[in-house]
């Protein structure tokens, strides 16, 4: 029976993505440390313990969304250990009360616009290996709308260069945990050649070489390629370095700016939600709207009146 329970825990854990499991592990360490300092049991924890922990985190300024994720992590770890989750009405009441009291707006990184990408292309005119790699990450990341975890998970074998453009095989994604995979086609830029994802990727592939392994890899200050997978955080750092070059605040931008930028540019230029969803992999138009960063001053109803 113990082996069955262990195997059940393994299969249950697989249902969450690697990023989610890593986040939950960090949340659980923080909760366990608080319980230890407070002289309370972390596993199994009582509803009173969790509600007090939630109150503690909120009082020290933690965002409600972050606290809610930590509650989910606590419940997850209890299920893995075959305990009932200690998430009763008290816990839900504290989190719900904080939501009503604070009325927090979801935090999201600013979307990169086409004009900003064009300015970045001009600012990154050098041809050293690092610049070639970073341009490929930026322009391919924008055109593909892949999450940073998906970008760094790509292998050379997942990419094909054809007469029509790039064919990308996405083996797994946040919305495809079963690993069915999907193929994506990215044609060359029709108008803005300086930010063409296909041209940028071709240039990177020439520098990278044909060795098997990760599509994107670290580059040393001296220009040497390290044959290992790039960390997801590096994608965010690439974006932040790029926007700093054109005088933007790096703190407002991150890897998600590429994905939000594609959605915003596509919808603003007249693409319909179905077209955008085929690129982003979203399953509903409602999800697309969360990535749309419209120009607040576009479409003035008084433009012809005053």
Secondary structure, DSSP 8 states (H G I E B T S, - for coil): -HHHHHHHHHHHHHTS-HHHHHHHHHHHHHHHHHHHHHT--STT--HHHHHHHHHHHHHTT--HHHHHHHHHHHHHHHHHTT------HHHHHHHHHHHHHH-----------HHHHHHHHHHT---SHHHHHHHHHHHHHHHH---HHHHHH-BGGGEEEETTEEEEEE--BTTBTT---EEEEE---SS-GGG-HHHHHHHHHHHH-S-SSBSSEEE-TTS-EEEEE--HHHHHHHHHHHHHHTT--GGG--THHHHHHHHHHHHHTT--HHHHHHHH--S-HHHHHTT----TTSS-TTTTT-
